[in-house]
Amino acid sequence: MDKLVIFSGNSHTDLAQDICKSLKTPVGDSQAKRFSDGEISVKINQNVRGKDVFVVQPTCCPANDNLMELLIMMDAIRRASARRITAVLPYFGYARQDRKDQPRVPITAKLVANLLDRAGADRVLTIDLHAGQIQGFFDIPLDHLYAVSIFVDYFKKKKIKNIVIVSPDVGGIKMARAYAKRFEADLAIVDKRRVSDVKAEVMHIMGDVKGKNVIIVDDMVATAGSVVEAASALKKNGVKEIYAAITHPVLCGPAIERVKGSEIKELVVTDTIPLCKEKRIEKITQLSVAPLLGEAIKRIHDEKTVSALFE
C-alpha cells in the first residue's frame, strides 16, 4: 500500500476522506486554488514518482470547473512521473449527450472520455453510467461499478412486503430488471413522453402495481420531473407506498420542491454527489459509496478482479 496515493479534488472532499478511512490511508497532499482571473491553479505537494495514483473527483455542479480541475490535476500528476493514474468519477458528468438524437448536436460523453485520456488518465473508475454504451467511448480501461447492492441492503433491512420494482421509463428496464432479480420481485414500467428536458408526461403503467409497495429505480435525478410524475401516476393506479432508489442526486432547479410535494415517501440516493444543506430534507436519505469505491481501488491497486464486487 506504500505505492498507493489517493488525491481529492474540491468537488467532494468528504467522499475522498471516507474512501481513505476505509483503506486506512491518508488523503494525498495537494492544493487546487484559483488565480485572480478564475483560472485553476494546482500543485501536488508530495512525491508521486512511480506511484499508483487515484484522483477522486465527481464532475457534478459546477461541472465545468470540476472537470477542468480534474484534468489539470491529472496533468500535474503525469508530469510528476506517476506510474499509473486512475480517474475516479463516482458521477460521470456530460453523460446525457451520448448519441446524436438531433441534427448538429455533440456527443459530449465521448468528448469527455477523450479529454480524460489526453490529460493522463490510464484508467477510469465510475458508478452507474447514464448509458452503458459510454464504456465503449474510452480507449483506456474502465471499471463500471453498480450501486444496486447498496440499495438492496438498505431496503431489505426495512422489510417492505409486496414490492414491485418500477422503471420510470423504457430506457431504464435493464437497471430495473437487475433490482427486481435481487429483490425477487415483479417489474413494472412507466411509459412516458418527454415534453422537454425538465418536463415529462406519463402515458400509462405497464405491469400490476395495484395494492403493492413500489421502488422506483433510476441512475440519476436532476429536476425530479420524471420520478415525481411517475409517483403520481402510480398512486392513481392504487399503489400503497412509493420509494425511489436513485444513484446520483443531481437535484437541480425545482427538484427539492417537487420531491417535498410528491407522493414519494422516501427518496434514497448515494453520496456520489454531495448534498448541500438546502437539499438535506426529511424525505431524502443518502447512503455512502465509499466502502464500494474503497474496495474497488484496493482491488485495482492489487491487480485483482473487480467483477467480484458485482456478485
MIVOMAR-487843 format. One record per residue: x, y, z of N, C-alpha, C in turn; residue number from 1. Coordinates in pm, whole numbers. Example, Ala and Ser with C-alpha at 12.3 -4.5 7.8 and 13.67 -1.06 7.14 Angstrom:
BEGIN
[[1319,-569,780],[1230,-450,780],[1320,-330,780],1]
[[1285,-225,708],[1367,-106,714],[1290,3,787],2]
END
This chain:
BEGIN
[[81,-121,0],[0,0,0],[84,127,0],1]
[[216,114,20],[301,233,21],[313,296,-117],2]
[[272,222,-221],[275,276,-357],[141,337,-398],3]
[[42,329,-310],[-92,381,-339],[-108,522,-285],4]
[[-154,614,-371],[-181,752,-329],[-318,792,-382],5]
[[-401,848,-294],[-535,893,-333],[-544,1044,-313],6]
[[-568,1114,-423],[-586,1260,-417],[-733,1294,-432],7]
[[-769,1412,-382],[-907,1458,-394],[-909,1596,-456],8]
[[-1002,1614,-551],[-1029,1749,-599],[-1122,1818,-501],9]
[[-1170,1935,-537],[-1255,2011,-446],[-1404,1979,-456],10]
[[-1443,1893,-551],[-1587,1873,-573],[-1651,1788,-463],11]
[[-1575,1695,-401],[-1635,1609,-298],[-1525,1556,-205],12]
[[-1471,1644,-123],[-1361,1606,-33],[-1407,1507,75],13]
[[-1534,1516,117],[-1584,1425,220],[-1581,1280,172],14]
[[-1620,1258,46],[-1619,1122,-8],[-1476,1068,-15],15]
[[-1383,1151,-60],[-1242,1109,-69],[-1189,1072,69],16]
[[-1224,1150,170],[-1180,1120,306],[-1239,989,357],17]
[[-1366,964,324],[-1431,838,366],[-1367,718,297],18]
[[-1332,734,170],[-1264,627,96],[-1130,596,161],19]
[[-1056,701,193],[-924,683,256],[-935,620,395],20]
[[-1041,654,469],[-1063,592,600],[-1086,442,585],21]
[[-1163,405,481],[-1191,263,461],[-1066,186,422],22]
[[-969,255,362],[-844,192,321],[-731,216,421],23]
[[-761,296,525],[-663,329,629],[-536,391,568],24]
[[-560,488,483],[-450,561,420],[-486,709,417],25]
[[-390,800,427],[-422,942,428],[-454,994,288],26]
[[-530,1103,283],[-557,1170,156],[-428,1237,109],27]
[[-398,1227,-20],[-277,1286,-75],[-272,1437,-55],28]
[[-153,1490,-42],[-132,1632,-17],[-127,1709,-150],29]
[[-233,1782,-177],[-239,1863,-299],[-322,1987,-272],30]
[[-312,2084,-360],[-395,2203,-345],[-442,2249,-482],31]
[[-566,2291,-487],[-625,2345,-610],[-688,2479,-575],32]
[[-631,2585,-628],[-678,2720,-598],[-716,2791,-728],33]
[[-749,2917,-717],[-786,2996,-834],[-695,3117,-845],34]
[[-652,3146,-968],[-585,3273,-993],[-689,3385,-985],35]
[[-643,3508,-983],[-735,3621,-969],[-836,3630,-1082],36]
[[-802,3576,-1199],[-895,3580,-1312],[-984,3456,-1320],37]
[[-976,3367,-1219],[-1062,3249,-1214],[-1000,3122,-1267],38]
[[-882,3131,-1329],[-817,3009,-1379],[-773,2921,-1262],39]
[[-770,2791,-1287],[-740,2694,-1181],[-590,2673,-1169],40]
[[-543,2676,-1045],[-401,2653,-1016],[-390,2528,-928],41]
[[-312,2430,-972],[-297,2305,-899],[-151,2280,-865],42]
[[-127,2227,-746],[8,2186,-708],[1,2057,-628],43]
[[83,1960,-664],[95,1834,-590],[210,1850,-492],44]
[[180,1837,-362],[278,1869,-258],[355,1749,-205],45]
[[348,1636,-273],[424,1519,-229],[478,1442,-349],46]
[[574,1360,-322],[638,1282,-428],[544,1171,-476],47]
[[519,1164,-608],[433,1059,-664],[508,978,-771],48]
[[638,997,-781],[716,924,-882],[704,773,-861],49]
[[659,703,-963],[645,559,-957],[526,510,-876],50]
[[437,601,-834],[323,563,-750],[199,530,-834],51]
[[108,454,-771],[-23,423,-831],[-121,525,-776],52]
[[-161,620,-858],[-236,738,-811],[-383,729,-852],53]
[[-471,762,-759],[-615,769,-784],[-661,911,-752],54]
[[-736,971,-842],[-787,1107,-822],[-939,1102,-813],55]
[[-994,1135,-695],[-1139,1129,-672],[-1199,1266,-704],56]
[[-1286,1270,-804],[-1345,1397,-845],[-1472,1374,-928],57]
[[-1589,1367,-864],[-1712,1361,-943],[-1732,1492,-1018],58]
[[-1771,1485,-1144],[-1785,1607,-1225],[-1929,1658,-1215],59]
[[-1969,1687,-1092],[-2102,1740,-1065],[-2098,1893,-1070],60]
[[-2209,1957,-1038],[-2219,2103,-1044],[-2122,2170,-945],61]
[[-2044,2269,-988],[-2031,2323,-1124],[-1947,2230,-1212],62]
[[-2011,2168,-1310],[-1949,2063,-1389],[-1823,2110,-1461],63]
[[-1828,2228,-1519],[-1714,2277,-1596],[-1591,2296,-1508],64]
[[-1610,2357,-1392],[-1498,2380,-1300],[-1440,2249,-1249],65]
[[-1528,2157,-1211],[-1481,2030,-1155],[-1412,1943,-1259],66]
[[-1463,1944,-1381],[-1399,1868,-1487],[-1262,1927,-1519],67]
[[-1253,2058,-1530],[-1126,2122,-1563],[-1024,2100,-1450],68]
[[-1070,2106,-1327],[-980,2082,-1214],[-924,1940,-1218],69]
[[-1009,1843,-1252],[-965,1705,-1264],[-859,1689,-1373],70]
[[-882,1750,-1487],[-788,1740,-1599],[-653,1801,-1562],71]
[[-655,1916,-1496],[-531,1984,-1458],[-456,1905,-1351],72]
[[-530,1846,-1256],[-465,1765,-1153],[-395,1644,-1215],73]
[[-463,1579,-1309],[-401,1461,-1372],[-280,1500,-1456],74]
[[-286,1616,-1518],[-170,1662,-1595],[-51,1685,-1503],75]
[[-78,1747,-1386],[30,1772,-1290],[89,1640,-1238],76]
[[2,1543,-1212],[48,1413,-1161],[127,1338,-1267],77]
[[81,1344,-1391],[151,1278,-1501],[290,1336,-1519],78]
[[302,1468,-1511],[431,1535,-1527],[523,1511,-1406],79]
[[462,1464,-1295],[542,1430,-1177],[585,1284,-1178],80]
[[565,1217,-1294],[616,1080,-1316],[546,972,-1236],81]
[[413,985,-1215],[337,877,-1152],[338,755,-1244],82]
[[337,636,-1184],[340,513,-1264],[207,491,-1336],83]
[[96,517,-1265],[-36,498,-1324],[-133,595,-1259],84]
[[-224,650,-1339],[-325,743,-1288],[-464,688,-1318],85]
[[-546,677,-1215],[-686,635,-1231],[-776,751,-1193],86]
[[-860,792,-1287],[-959,897,-1260],[-1081,831,-1197],87]
[[-1112,868,-1073],[-1227,812,-1003],[-1341,913,-1011],88]
[[-1437,885,-1097],[-1552,973,-1117],[-1677,901,-1068],89]
[[-1711,914,-940],[-1833,849,-891],[-1955,892,-974],90]
[[-1957,1018,-1013],[-2060,1069,-1105],[-1991,1120,-1230],91]
[[-2024,1061,-1345],[-1964,1099,-1472],[-2054,1200,-1541],92]
[[-2014,1329,-1535],[-2095,1435,-1595],[-2088,1437,-1747],93]
[[-2176,1513,-1808],[-2188,1526,-1953],[-2225,1392,-2020],94]
[[-2285,1301,-1942],[-2316,1168,-1996],[-2450,1163,-2068],95]
[[-2535,1264,-2049],[-2668,1259,-2109],[-2665,1277,-2260],96]
[[-2561,1341,-2311],[-2547,1354,-2457],[-2453,1243,-2504],97]
[[-2509,1124,-2522],[-2429,1006,-2556],[-2451,958,-2699],98]
[[-2530,1033,-2777],[-2557,996,-2916],[-2614,1117,-2988],99]
[[-2616,1112,-3119],[-2675,1220,-3199],[-2823,1189,-3221],100]
[[-2907,1242,-3132],[-3051,1220,-3146],[-3119,1335,-3220],101]
[[-3041,1439,-3254],[-3089,1552,-3333],[-2977,1595,-3427],102]
[[-3011,1669,-3531],[-2904,1719,-3619],[-2816,1821,-3547],103]
[[-2686,1817,-3578],[-2590,1919,-3534],[-2581,1931,-3381],104]
[[-2575,1817,-3313],[-2554,1817,-3168],[-2426,1738,-3137],105]
[[-2361,1768,-3025],[-2235,1698,-2991],[-2261,1566,-2921],106]
[[-2158,1487,-2909],[-2161,1368,-2823],[-2062,1397,-2710],107]
[[-2111,1464,-2607],[-2022,1514,-2501],[-1961,1402,-2419],108]
[[-2031,1290,-2406],[-1975,1178,-2329],[-1845,1129,-2393],109]
[[-1841,1123,-2525],[-1720,1082,-2596],[-1613,1190,-2585],110]
[[-1653,1316,-2592],[-1558,1428,-2579],[-1487,1423,-2444],111]
[[-1563,1403,-2336],[-1505,1397,-2202],[-1414,1275,-2189],112]
[[-1454,1163,-2249],[-1368,1044,-2248],[-1233,1073,-2314],113]
[[-1236,1145,-2425],[-1112,1182,-2494],[-1026,1276,-2408],114]
[[-1092,1371,-2341],[-1019,1467,-2258],[-949,1397,-2142],115]
[[-1017,1303,-2079],[-957,1228,-1967],[-835,1150,-2014],116]
[[-846,1089,-2129],[-736,1012,-2187],[-616,1102,-2215],117]
[[-641,1213,-2282],[-531,1303,-2321],[-468,1373,-2201],118]
[[-546,1392,-2093],[-492,1460,-1974],[-400,1370,-1892],119]
[[-404,1238,-1918],[-312,1150,-1848],[-373,1032,-1777],120]
[[-506,1015,-1783],[-569,901,-1715],[-530,770,-1785],121]
[[-487,673,-1706],[-456,541,-1759],[-576,448,-1749],122]
[[-667,481,-1657],[-791,405,-1645],[-893,491,-1572],123]
[[-1019,450,-1576],[-1129,526,-1516],[-1211,433,-1428],124]
[[-1257,485,-1314],[-1345,412,-1223],[-1469,497,-1201],125]
[[-1587,441,-1227],[-1710,518,-1214],[-1823,429,-1165],126]
[[-1937,494,-1134],[-2054,422,-1082],[-2177,458,-1164],127]
[[-2254,360,-1204],[-2384,376,-1271],[-2381,486,-1379],128]
[[-2316,454,-1489],[-2317,545,-1604],[-2460,565,-1654],129]
[[-2485,682,-1711],[-2619,713,-1762],[-2659,618,-1874],130]
[[-2562,572,-1951],[-2587,476,-2058],[-2469,380,-2066],131]
[[-2496,253,-2074],[-2391,152,-2072],[-2292,165,-2185],132]
[[-2340,215,-2303],[-2251,222,-2419],[-2138,323,-2401],133]
[[-2147,409,-2301],[-2041,506,-2276],[-1909,435,-2245],134]
[[-1916,314,-2192],[-1794,237,-2166],[-1711,221,-2293],135]
[[-1779,210,-2405],[-1710,191,-2533],[-1649,318,-2589],136]
[[-1677,432,-2526],[-1620,560,-2572],[-1475,575,-2528],137]
[[-1431,491,-2434],[-1296,503,-2379],[-1200,409,-2450],138]
[[-1080,460,-2478],[-974,377,-2534],[-880,327,-2425],139]
[[-916,354,-2300],[-841,306,-2184],[-935,220,-2100],140]
[[-881,135,-2011],[-968,50,-1929],[-1063,132,-1843],141]
[[-1188,85,-1832],[-1288,150,-1747],[-1353,44,-1659],142]
[[-1357,70,-1530],[-1426,-18,-1436],[-1558,48,-1398],143]
[[-1667,-18,-1433],[-1801,37,-1413],[-1867,-36,-1296],144]
[[-1883,33,-1183],[-1945,-24,-1065],[-2095,5,-1063],145]
[[-2168,-73,-985],[-2313,-56,-974],[-2351,-38,-827],146]
[[-2445,53,-802],[-2488,83,-665],[-2601,-6,-618],147]
[[-2643,-101,-700],[-2759,-184,-669],[-2746,-255,-535],148]
[[-2628,-308,-503],[-2612,-382,-378],[-2629,-292,-256],149]
[[-2589,-165,-269],[-2604,-69,-158],[-2752,-45,-129],150]
[[-2831,-26,-235],[-2974,-3,-218],[-3047,-128,-169],151]
[[-3010,-243,-223],[-3075,-368,-184],[-3055,-395,-35],152]
[[-2933,-376,13],[-2905,-397,156],[-2989,-303,242],153]
[[-3004,-178,197],[-3080,-80,275],[-3228,-116,280],154]
[[-3286,-148,165],[-3430,-174,161],[-3467,-309,224],155]
[[-3378,-406,218],[-3407,-535,281],[-3416,-521,433],156]
[[-3339,-427,488],[-3347,-402,632],[-3481,-340,672],157]
[[-3547,-273,578],[-3676,-211,606],[-3791,-314,604],158]
[[-3761,-432,546],[-3858,-543,541],[-3992,-500,482],159]
[[-3986,-438,366],[-4107,-396,294],[-4165,-517,222],160]
[[-4295,-536,235],[-4362,-650,172],[-4429,-610,41],161]
[[-4457,-710,-42],[-4526,-690,-171],[-4459,-581,-255],162]
[[-4329,-599,-279],[-4253,-499,-353],[-4266,-522,-504],163]
[[-4280,-413,-576],[-4270,-413,-722],[-4164,-309,-760],164]
[[-4068,-349,-842],[-3966,-255,-889],[-4018,-186,-1013],165]
[[-4004,-54,-1017],[-4059,25,-1127],[-3949,103,-1199],166]
[[-3947,90,-1330],[-3859,174,-1412],[-3938,296,-1456],167]
[[-3884,418,-1437],[-3959,538,-1473],[-3969,563,-1623],168]
[[-3895,484,-1703],[-3905,496,-1849],[-3855,365,-1910],169]
[[-3879,352,-2039],[-3842,228,-2110],[-3691,208,-2110],170]
[[-3614,317,-2114],[-3468,308,-2118],[-3406,251,-1993],171]
[[-3480,251,-1882],[-3424,202,-1756],[-3462,59,-1722],172]
[[-3515,-14,-1822],[-3562,-150,-1795],[-3450,-241,-1748],173]
[[-3332,-229,-1810],[-3222,-318,-1774],[-3181,-300,-1629],174]
[[-3171,-175,-1583],[-3138,-149,-1444],[-3247,-201,-1352],175]
[[-3373,-175,-1387],[-3485,-219,-1304],[-3490,-372,-1294],176]
[[-3455,-440,-1403],[-3455,-587,-1401],[-3350,-640,-1303],177]
[[-3235,-571,-1296],[-3130,-612,-1202],[-3179,-600,-1057],178]
[[-3252,-492,-1028],[-3308,-473,-894],[-3416,-578,-866],179]
[[-3502,-602,-964],[-3611,-699,-946],[-3556,-839,-917],180]
[[-3445,-872,-983],[-3383,-1002,-961],[-3330,-1013,-820],181]
[[-3266,-906,-770],[-3210,-907,-635],[-3321,-916,-528],182]
[[-3432,-847,-553],[-3543,-845,-457],[-3638,-963,-476],183]
[[-3618,-1038,-586],[-3712,-1144,-624],[-3852,-1088,-631],184]
[[-3864,-974,-699],[-3990,-900,-709],[-4033,-885,-855],185]
[[-4159,-845,-872],[-4211,-820,-1006],[-4159,-687,-1058],186]
[[-4177,-668,-1190],[-4125,-549,-1257],[-4239,-475,-1326],187]
[[-4238,-342,-1317],[-4335,-258,-1388],[-4261,-143,-1456],188]
[[-4324,-87,-1557],[-4261,19,-1636],[-4358,135,-1653],189]
[[-4309,256,-1636],[-4389,376,-1663],[-4360,420,-1806],190]
[[-4462,419,-1888],[-4448,465,-2026],[-4471,616,-2029],191]
[[-4369,691,-2066],[-4380,837,-2062],[-4337,899,-2194],192]
[[-4379,1021,-2212],[-4336,1100,-2327],[-4273,1227,-2274],193]
[[-4147,1251,-2310],[-4075,1369,-2261],[-4116,1491,-2341],194]
[[-4171,1591,-2271],[-4213,1716,-2334],[-4093,1808,-2356],195]
[[-4003,1814,-2255],[-3880,1895,-2264],[-3779,1832,-2170],196]
[[-3661,1897,-2156],[-3559,1840,-2068],[-3594,1855,-1920],197]
[[-3700,1932,-1889],[-3739,1949,-1749],[-3880,1898,-1720],198]
[[-3950,1848,-1822],[-4087,1804,-1801],[-4114,1675,-1876],199]
[[-4180,1580,-1808],[-4217,1453,-1870],[-4365,1427,-1843],200]
[[-4432,1369,-1940],[-4574,1340,-1928],[-4594,1189,-1926],201]
[[-4655,1137,-1820],[-4676,993,-1807],[-4793,951,-1894],202]
[[-4775,841,-1965],[-4881,789,-2051],[-4961,680,-1977],203]
[[-4898,568,-1945],[-4966,464,-1867],[-4864,372,-1800],204]
[[-4914,286,-1711],[-4830,194,-1634],[-4840,54,-1695],205]
[[-4725,-5,-1723],[-4722,-143,-1774],[-4678,-235,-1660],206]
[[-4771,-316,-1611],[-4743,-406,-1501],[-4847,-393,-1391],207]
[[-4853,-493,-1305],[-4951,-496,-1196],[-4892,-430,-1071],208]
[[-4945,-315,-1035],[-4894,-242,-918],[-5001,-215,-813],209]
[[-5125,-244,-843],[-5234,-212,-751],[-5219,-285,-618],210]
[[-5226,-210,-510],[-5216,-267,-377],[-5074,-307,-337],211]
[[-4974,-271,-417],[-4835,-307,-390],[-4756,-188,-337],212]
[[-4637,-216,-282],[-4541,-113,-247],[-4435,-110,-356],213]
[[-4403,7,-408],[-4312,12,-522],[-4183,86,-488],214]
[[-4077,47,-559],[-3949,117,-552],[-3914,160,-694],215]
[[-3912,289,-718],[-3873,343,-848],[-3721,349,-852],216]
[[-3658,292,-954],[-3512,291,-962],[-3466,364,-1088],217]
[[-3357,438,-1073],[-3301,513,-1186],[-3156,547,-1154],218]
[[-3081,596,-1255],[-2940,627,-1233],[-2920,769,-1181],219]
[[-3009,862,-1217],[-2991,1000,-1171],[-3125,1072,-1160],220]
[[-3131,1167,-1068],[-3247,1254,-1054],[-3198,1398,-1066],221]
[[-3242,1466,-1172],[-3198,1603,-1197],[-3304,1702,-1148],222]
[[-3404,1731,-1230],[-3511,1822,-1187],[-3624,1748,-1118],223]
[[-3617,1616,-1114],[-3714,1528,-1046],[-3849,1523,-1116],224]
[[-3857,1578,-1237],[-3983,1576,-1310],[-4033,1436,-1339],225]
[[-3945,1351,-1391],[-3983,1215,-1429],[-4028,1132,-1310],226]
[[-3948,1133,-1203],[-3979,1047,-1088],[-4104,1095,-1015],227]
[[-4127,1225,-1009],[-4247,1277,-942],[-4372,1247,-1023],228]
[[-4364,1263,-1156],[-4477,1228,-1242],[-4507,1079,-1235],229]
[[-4402,999,-1233],[-4420,854,-1222],[-4487,818,-1090],230]
[[-4445,881,-981],[-4504,855,-850],[-4652,892,-847],231]
[[-4685,1004,-910],[-4825,1048,-915],[-4910,949,-992],232]
[[-4859,902,-1106],[-4933,805,-1187],[-4949,672,-1113],233]
[[-4844,630,-1042],[-4851,505,-966],[-4955,513,-854],234]
[[-4961,629,-788],[-5058,647,-680],[-5200,639,-734],235]
[[-5223,695,-851],[-5355,690,-913],[-5392,547,-952],236]
[[-5293,461,-968],[-5316,322,-1004],[-5323,230,-882],237]
[[-5339,288,-765],[-5365,208,-646],[-5245,158,-570],238]
[[-5128,220,-590],[-5007,179,-517],[-5017,227,-371],239]
[[-4966,147,-278],[-4967,184,-137],[-4857,285,-106],240]
[[-4733,237,-88],[-4622,326,-54],[-4524,332,-170],241]
[[-4467,450,-192],[-4376,471,-304],[-4239,515,-252],242]
[[-4137,438,-288],[-3999,472,-257],[-3924,493,-389],243]
[[-3813,561,-382],[-3729,578,-501],[-3584,554,-462],244]
[[-3514,475,-543],[-3371,448,-523],[-3297,498,-646],245]
[[-3230,611,-632],[-3165,677,-745],[-3021,709,-709],246]
[[-2928,666,-791],[-2786,672,-755],[-2734,814,-740],247]
[[-2750,897,-844],[-2686,1029,-846],[-2785,1141,-816],248]
[[-2773,1208,-700],[-2867,1315,-663],[-2825,1452,-719],249]
[[-2844,1470,-850],[-2812,1600,-910],[-2900,1708,-849],250]
[[-3031,1684,-843],[-3128,1769,-772],[-3109,1918,-799],251]
[[-3132,1956,-924],[-3117,2096,-962],[-3253,2159,-990],252]
[[-3255,2292,-1001],[-3379,2363,-1033],[-3487,2340,-929],253]
[[-3607,2300,-974],[-3720,2283,-881],[-3725,2146,-815],254]
[[-3618,2069,-821],[-3620,1930,-776],[-3665,1914,-630],255]
[[-3605,1991,-540],[-3634,1974,-397],[-3781,2004,-366],256]
[[-3834,2111,-423],[-3975,2145,-401],[-4066,2038,-459],257]
[[-4028,1983,-571],[-4108,1876,-632],[-4110,1752,-545],258]
[[-3993,1715,-492],[-3985,1598,-406],[-4066,1619,-278],259]
[[-4058,1739,-221],[-4134,1770,-99],[-4283,1751,-119],260]
[[-4334,1795,-233],[-4478,1788,-258],[-4524,1664,-332],261]
[[-4437,1567,-346],[-4469,1448,-425],[-4530,1336,-340],262]
[[-4570,1229,-408],[-4625,1110,-342],[-4514,1017,-293],263]
[[-4389,1054,-315],[-4276,969,-274],[-4260,975,-123],264]
[[-4259,858,-61],[-4241,852,85],[-4096,874,123],265]
[[-4003,816,45],[-3860,830,74],[-3780,820,-54],266]
[[-3694,918,-77],[-3602,917,-190],[-3464,880,-136],267]
[[-3416,764,-176],[-3286,715,-128],[-3183,735,-238],268]
[[-3075,805,-206],[-2970,836,-303],[-2834,796,-243],269]
[[-2729,808,-321],[-2594,783,-271],[-2517,914,-263],270]
[[-2395,907,-210],[-2313,1028,-197],[-2211,1039,-310],271]
[[-2247,990,-431],[-2162,1016,-547],[-2155,1165,-575],272]
[[-2259,1237,-534],[-2265,1383,-543],[-2296,1436,-404],273]
[[-2226,1538,-356],[-2254,1590,-222],[-2388,1662,-218],274]
[[-2456,1653,-104],[-2582,1725,-84],[-2557,1846,4],275]
[[-2592,1963,-47],[-2578,2084,34],[-2689,2088,139],276]
[[-2680,2179,231],[-2773,2186,344],[-2917,2200,298],277]
[[-2941,2278,191],[-3077,2302,142],[-3141,2175,86],278]
[[-3057,2079,44],[-3110,1956,-16],[-3127,1844,86],279]
[[-3086,1867,209],[-3097,1763,311],[-3233,1772,379],280]
[[-3335,1726,309],[-3470,1731,362],[-3507,1594,419],281]
[[-3618,1590,493],[-3659,1469,563],[-3685,1351,469],282]
[[-3734,1379,350],[-3770,1273,256],[-3648,1209,189],283]
[[-3531,1272,197],[-3413,1223,126],[-3316,1154,222],284]
[[-3279,1031,189],[-3180,954,265],[-3059,931,175],285]
[[-2940,959,228],[-2818,943,148],[-2733,829,204],286]
[[-2696,735,115],[-2612,621,150],[-2471,641,96],287]
[[-2373,579,160],[-2233,601,121],[-2185,496,21],288]
[[-2113,542,-80],[-2048,453,-176],[-1900,437,-145],289]
[[-1853,499,-36],[-1711,495,-2],[-1657,353,16],290]
[[-1729,264,88],[-1676,127,100],[-1665,56,-35],291]
[[-1763,77,-123],[-1759,16,-256],[-1642,67,-338],292]
[[-1624,199,-341],[-1512,258,-415],[-1378,220,-352],293]
[[-1373,217,-218],[-1251,180,-150],[-1207,39,-185],294]
[[-1301,-54,-185],[-1270,-192,-219],[-1226,-204,-365],295]
[[-1293,-127,-455],[-1255,-130,-597],[-1114,-75,-617],296]
[[-1081,34,-548],[-948,93,-558],[-842,-7,-509],297]
[[-871,-73,-398],[-776,-171,-344],[-754,-285,-442],298]
[[-862,-332,-505],[-851,-443,-599],[-774,-401,-725],299]
[[-800,-280,-772],[-726,-230,-890],[-578,-219,-857],300]
[[-549,-164,-739],[-409,-147,-697],[-337,-281,-683],301]
[[-410,-382,-631],[-351,-515,-610],[-359,-602,-734],302]
[[-409,-546,-845],[-425,-620,-971],[-515,-742,-953],303]
[[-622,-724,-876],[-720,-831,-855],[-848,-799,-933],304]
[[-935,-898,-948],[-1058,-878,-1023],[-1153,-782,-951],305]
[[-1218,-697,-1030],[-1319,-605,-977],[-1459,-664,-996],306]
[[-1474,-756,-1088],[-1606,-814,-1117],[-1665,-887,-997],307]
[[-1579,-927,-901],[-1630,-994,-780],[-1721,-901,-700],308]
[[-1709,-771,-718],[-1793,-675,-646],[-1936,-675,-697],309]
[[-1959,-734,-814],[-2094,-737,-871],[-2176,-854,-817],310]
[[-2113,-947,-752],[-2181,-1069,-709],[-2259,-1045,-579],311]
END
